[in-house]
Amino acid sequence: MRGLLAIWGVLFLFLGGAVWASTSCFNGGCHKPSAFRGPVEHGPVKGDRCEECHYPHVSRYPHLLKAQVPALCFKCHTSLQKSLRTASWVHLPVKKGACGRCHRPHAGGKGLLLSRGAKLCFSCHEGLKKPGYKFSHAPFRQGRCLACHRPHLGQTRDLLRDQGSRLCFRCHAAEQTVRAHGKYARQGMDCLTCHNPHGSNRPHLVRAFLHEPYREKACKECHGGKAPRGPEMCFACHRERRKDFLKVHTHYLPSDDRPFCVDCHSPHASDDRRLLLASPDWLCIRCHREALVQKRQSLYVHPAWGKCMDCHEGHGSSFGGMLKGDANAVCVRCHKTQGKFTHPIGEKVKDPRNGQSLTCVTCHDPMGTQFKYELRLSGEASLCLECHKGY
């Protein structure tokens, strides 16, 4: 009987007490109502339903919450949770479930945001706070980041609201914009290949470094009827690069009518001296999505992950994985002591499993693994026993 009464007592504390919480949180003088009011109030707060998020007496979580964030938030915001499952890219705070990084839980301004406009964005994206552009894009200058970007998730890495010129044509008349670019313009062009959407020191937000024919307004060198087609268009000027694409491992992509070079390089303008369309890591991830998946699923990842060009060639290489040398030589450039004192490796040391020479990547995977030091298997025994089976 006493046990039954105890159970009913607990139920009363959490169920009956919950009803009490919604009417009594502000009555004892502990929680001042003014601290929970604002221009925009969270639904439960507006309805004095504190018990929707909090227990009145005890909890396993801080602030007597009923569940951890973001699980607590997703109890109501189910549509966002569903969208996350199919999104190509997710904003890092959302991915980490850090809703409180941007939102207030009780009351605040529009969207319950911690601060207004770009101030909130710049709290993380500090490099954009004072870029020092001579010319700036109006939405960026006015702090209207959400005019172009989505706050939670999207189909592009930059979480843009639309892709290519479709985003720009929301404000800039398509016909007028195409007309301004002359006879070589097209409706499907990607404005961001030439223009920086935040700002530039060049008029019209043109990016910092210009391709020589574009700078000299010699459009016919590439667009004229007599210009070579395919990759030969680029090799006509960049003759020294042709040999890079003739190596054993290469990024050569046969094309009949367009140079594959423009998959990575802008033919007109870029903020990179090499006229890259974006940072090297982003360019690589566009095709090598498996590398990004591996990183996300790994506990240990090489510190230089994302600095692809530190270890890999961009055009072609005589070594596997398009490395800048054999696997040992590339690793020893940074891990100097490992070249002198390490497990036997090199041309004369063979892997008994496949007869191939042992290298650093025989045991380590710099793209990411579940084991310390990026080992492919546990260093306690499993990895060693792959070769040393007699022990």
C-alpha positions in Angstrom: 0.0 0.0 0.0 2.8 2.4 0.9 4.5 1.6 -2.4 1.3 2.4 -4.3 1.0 5.7 -2.5 4.6 6.5 -3.3 4.0 6.0 -7.0 0.9 8.1 -6.9 2.9 10.8 -5.1 5.5 10.9 -7.8 2.9 11.1 -10.5 1.2 14.0 -8.7 4.6 15.8 -8.5 5.2 15.5 -12.2 1.7 15.7 -13.6 -0.3 17.7 -11.1 2.8 19.8 -10.4 3.1 20.5 -14.1 -0.4 22.1 -14.1 0.6 24.1 -11.1 3.8 25.3 -12.8 2.0 27.2 -15.5 0.2 29.3 -13.0 2.7 29.6 -10.2 6.1 30.2 -11.8 5.7 33.9 -11.5 3.8 34.0 -8.2 6.6 33.4 -5.7 8.8 36.2 -6.8 11.5 33.9 -8.2 10.9 34.4 -11.9 10.0 37.9 -12.8 7.4 38.0 -15.7 9.2 40.9 -17.3 12.3 38.7 -18.0 10.1 36.4 -20.1 8.3 39.0 -22.2 9.3 40.7 -25.4 8.1 41.8 -28.8 8.0 38.1 -29.9 7.3 35.4 -27.3 7.9 31.7 -27.6 4.5 29.9 -27.9 4.7 28.1 -24.6 5.8 31.3 -22.8 3.0 33.3 -24.4 0.5 30.8 -23.1 2.0 30.5 -19.7 2.7 26.8 -20.4 6.1 26.5 -18.7 5.5 22.8 -18.2 5.8 22.1 -21.9 9.6 22.5 -21.6 10.4 22.3 -17.9 9.7 20.0 -15.0 8.7 21.8 -11.8 10.8 19.9 -9.4 13.7 17.8 -10.7 15.3 16.9 -14.0 18.3 15.2 -15.5 19.0 18.2 -17.6 20.0 21.8 -16.8 17.3 24.4 -16.2 14.9 21.5 -15.3 14.4 20.8 -19.0 12.3 17.8 -20.0 14.8 16.8 -22.7 18.1 17.9 -24.1 18.2 20.5 -26.9 17.6 19.9 -29.8 15.3 16.9 -29.0 13.2 19.3 -26.9 12.9 21.8 -29.7 12.0 19.1 -32.3 9.0 18.0 -30.2 7.2 21.0 -31.7 9.4 22.0 -34.7 8.9 18.7 -36.5 9.0 20.1 -40.0 12.6 21.3 -39.5 13.6 18.0 -38.2 12.2 16.3 -41.2 14.0 18.7 -43.6 17.3 18.0 -41.9 17.1 14.4 -43.1 17.1 15.3 -46.7 19.2 18.5 -46.7 22.5 18.5 -48.7 24.1 21.1 -46.4 23.2 22.0 -42.8 24.3 25.1 -40.9 26.9 24.1 -38.4 25.0 25.3 -35.2 22.0 23.4 -36.5 24.0 20.3 -37.2 25.4 20.4 -33.7 21.9 20.9 -32.2 23.0 24.3 -30.7 19.6 26.1 -31.1 20.6 28.4 -28.3 23.6 29.7 -30.4 21.2 31.8 -32.4 17.8 31.8 -30.6 16.4 32.8 -27.2 14.2 30.2 -25.6 11.6 32.6 -24.1 11.2 36.0 -25.8 13.1 38.4 -28.0 13.0 40.0 -31.4 11.9 38.5 -34.7 12.5 34.7 -34.8 13.6 34.9 -31.1 17.1 35.7 -32.4 19.8 36.7 -30.0 20.6 39.8 -32.0 19.4 41.6 -35.2 20.7 41.5 -38.7 24.3 40.6 -39.5 25.5 41.1 -36.0 24.4 37.5 -35.1 26.1 36.1 -38.3 29.3 38.0 -37.7 29.6 36.6 -34.2 30.8 33.4 -36.0 31.8 34.7 -39.5 34.3 37.2 -38.1 36.2 37.4 -41.4 33.2 39.1 -43.0 32.8 41.7 -40.3 35.3 44.3 -41.7 36.4 43.0 -45.1 37.4 46.5 -46.3 35.7 46.3 -49.7 35.7 49.5 -51.8 32.4 48.4 -53.3 29.9 46.3 -51.4 26.7 44.5 -52.3 23.6 46.3 -50.9 22.2 43.3 -48.9 25.6 42.7 -47.4 26.2 46.4 -46.6 22.7 46.5 -45.0 23.3 43.4 -42.9 20.5 41.5 -44.7 22.2 38.1 -44.8 18.9 36.2 -45.0 18.1 37.9 -48.3 20.5 35.4 -50.0 21.1 32.7 -47.4 19.0 30.2 -45.5 19.6 30.1 -41.8 19.2 26.4 -41.2 19.8 24.2 -44.3 20.0 24.3 -48.0 21.1 22.6 -51.2 24.3 24.5 -51.6 27.3 24.7 -49.2 26.7 28.5 -48.8 23.0 27.8 -47.9 21.9 30.0 -50.8 18.2 30.5 -51.3 18.6 29.5 -55.0 21.3 28.4 -57.4 23.2 30.3 -60.0 21.7 33.3 -61.7 18.2 32.5 -60.4 19.1 34.0 -57.0 20.5 37.2 -58.6 17.6 37.6 -60.9 15.3 37.9 -57.9 16.5 41.5 -57.6 18.4 42.2 -60.9 16.2 42.1 -64.0 17.3 39.1 -66.1 16.9 40.7 -69.5 18.9 43.8 -68.5 21.6 41.8 -66.9 22.1 39.4 -69.9 22.0 42.4 -72.3 24.8 44.1 -70.3 27.1 41.1 -70.8 26.9 41.2 -74.6 26.3 38.5 -77.1 28.2 35.9 -75.1 25.8 36.1 -72.2 23.3 33.4 -71.4 20.3 33.0 -69.1 21.8 30.1 -67.2 25.1 31.7 -66.4 26.4 31.6 -62.8 26.9 35.2 -61.8 29.1 34.2 -58.8 31.9 32.9 -61.1 32.8 36.5 -61.9 31.2 38.6 -59.1 31.8 38.5 -55.4 28.3 38.6 -53.7 29.6 40.5 -50.7 32.0 43.1 -52.1 35.0 43.9 -54.1 37.6 46.5 -54.8 36.6 46.5 -58.4 33.4 48.1 -59.8 30.4 45.9 -60.4 31.7 43.6 -57.6 34.0 41.9 -60.1 36.4 39.5 -58.4 40.0 40.4 -57.6 42.0 38.5 -60.2 41.2 38.5 -63.9 41.9 36.0 -66.7 44.2 37.8 -69.2 41.9 37.6 -72.2 39.0 38.9 -70.1 41.2 41.7 -68.7 42.2 42.7 -72.2 38.6 42.3 -73.5 39.9 39.8 -76.0 36.7 37.7 -75.8 37.2 36.2 -79.3 40.3 34.3 -78.2 38.0 31.9 -76.4 34.6 32.6 -77.8 35.4 33.3 -81.5 34.4 30.9 -84.2 38.0 30.0 -85.0 39.0 29.3 -81.3 39.9 25.7 -80.5 37.2 23.6 -78.8 37.3 21.5 -75.6 40.5 21.4 -73.5 42.6 22.5 -76.5 41.2 26.0 -76.0 43.0 26.3 -72.7 46.1 24.4 -73.8 46.6 26.8 -76.7 47.9 29.3 -74.1 48.7 27.1 -71.2 51.0 24.7 -73.1 53.0 23.7 -70.0 49.9 22.2 -68.4 49.2 19.7 -71.1 52.0 17.4 -69.8 50.4 17.3 -66.4 47.3 15.7 -67.8 49.3 13.0 -69.6 50.5 11.4 -66.3 49.2 8.1 -65.0 46.7 9.6 -62.6 44.9 12.6 -63.9 41.9 14.9 -63.8 41.6 14.7 -67.5 38.0 14.6 -68.6 37.4 14.2 -72.4 35.1 16.9 -73.7 34.0 17.7 -77.3 32.8 21.3 -77.0 33.8 22.7 -73.6 37.2 22.7 -71.7 37.0 20.6 -68.6 39.3 23.2 -67.0 36.3 25.4 -66.2 35.0 22.8 -63.8 37.6 24.1 -61.4 38.8 27.4 -62.9 36.9 30.6 -63.8 37.6 31.7 -67.3 37.0 35.3 -66.4 37.6 36.3 -62.7 38.3 34.9 -59.3 39.4 35.9 -55.8 42.2 33.3 -56.1 45.4 33.9 -58.1 44.9 30.5 -59.7 41.5 31.6 -60.9 39.8 28.8 -58.9 36.1 28.9 -58.6 36.2 28.3 -54.9 38.6 27.2 -52.2 40.4 23.9 -53.1 38.7 21.9 -50.4 35.2 22.9 -51.7 36.2 22.2 -55.3 37.4 18.7 -54.4 34.3 17.9 -52.2 32.0 18.7 -55.1 33.1 15.5 -56.8 34.6 13.6 -53.9 31.6 13.6 -51.6 32.7 10.2 -50.2 35.6 12.0 -48.5 33.2 14.4 -46.7 31.0 11.5 -45.7 34.1 9.6 -44.4 35.2 12.7 -42.4 31.7 13.1 -40.8 31.6 9.4 -39.8 35.1 9.3 -38.3 36.3 10.0 -34.8 39.9 10.9 -35.8 40.7 12.9 -38.9 44.1 14.2 -40.1 44.5 17.9 -39.0 45.3 18.9 -42.6 42.0 17.5 -43.9 40.6 20.0 -46.3 44.0 21.4 -47.4 43.9 19.0 -50.3 46.6 20.7 -52.3 49.1 20.2 -49.5 49.3 16.5 -50.4 47.6 16.2 -53.8 48.3 17.5 -57.3 45.5 19.4 -59.0 46.0 18.3 -62.6 47.9 15.0 -62.7 50.5 12.9 -60.9 52.6 9.7 -61.4 51.6 8.5 -58.0 48.4 6.9 -56.7 45.8 9.2 -55.3 47.4 12.0 -57.3 49.8 12.6 -54.5 52.8 15.0 -54.8 55.1 12.0 -54.3 55.0 8.5 -53.0 53.0 8.1 -49.8 56.1 8.0 -47.6 57.7 11.1 -49.1 54.5 13.1 -48.8 54.0 12.2 -45.1 57.7 12.7 -44.1 57.6 16.3 -45.3 55.7 17.1 -42.1 56.3 14.0 -39.9 60.1 14.2 -40.2 60.9 11.9 -37.3 58.8 9.1 -38.8 61.1 9.0 -41.8 64.0 8.0 -39.5 62.3 5.9 -36.8 59.2 4.0 -37.7 57.8 0.6 -38.5 59.8 -0.8 -41.5 58.4 0.8 -44.7 59.6 1.3 -48.2 60.1 -0.4 -51.5 61.8 -3.5 -50.0 59.1 -4.1 -47.3 56.1 -6.0 -48.7 52.6 -6.3 -47.3 52.0 -10.0 -46.9 48.3 -9.6 -47.8 48.8 -8.2 -51.3 52.6 -8.1 -52.1 52.6 -4.3 -52.3 55.2 -2.1 -50.7 54.4 -0.8 -47.2 53.8 2.9 -46.9 52.3 5.2 -44.2 48.9 4.8 -45.7 49.0 1.0 -45.4 48.2 1.5 -41.7 46.9 5.1 -41.6 44.0 6.7 -43.4 44.4 10.5 -43.3 40.8 11.0 -44.5 39.5 9.7 -41.2 39.0 6.5 -39.1 37.5 5.4 -35.8 40.9 4.9 -34.3 43.6 7.2 -32.8 46.3 8.4 -35.1 44.0 7.7 -38.0 44.9 4.0 -37.8 42.8 1.8 -40.1 42.2 -0.7 -37.2 42.8 -0.7 -33.5 46.5 -0.3 -32.7 46.0 -2.5 -29.6 46.2 -5.7 -31.6 43.8 -5.8 -34.6 45.9 -3.8 -37.0 49.2 -5.7 -36.2 47.5 -9.1 -36.5 46.5 -8.3 -40.1 50.2 -9.1 -41.0 51.6 -10.7 -37.9 49.2 -13.6 -37.7 51.7 -16.0 -36.1 51.8 -14.0 -32.8 
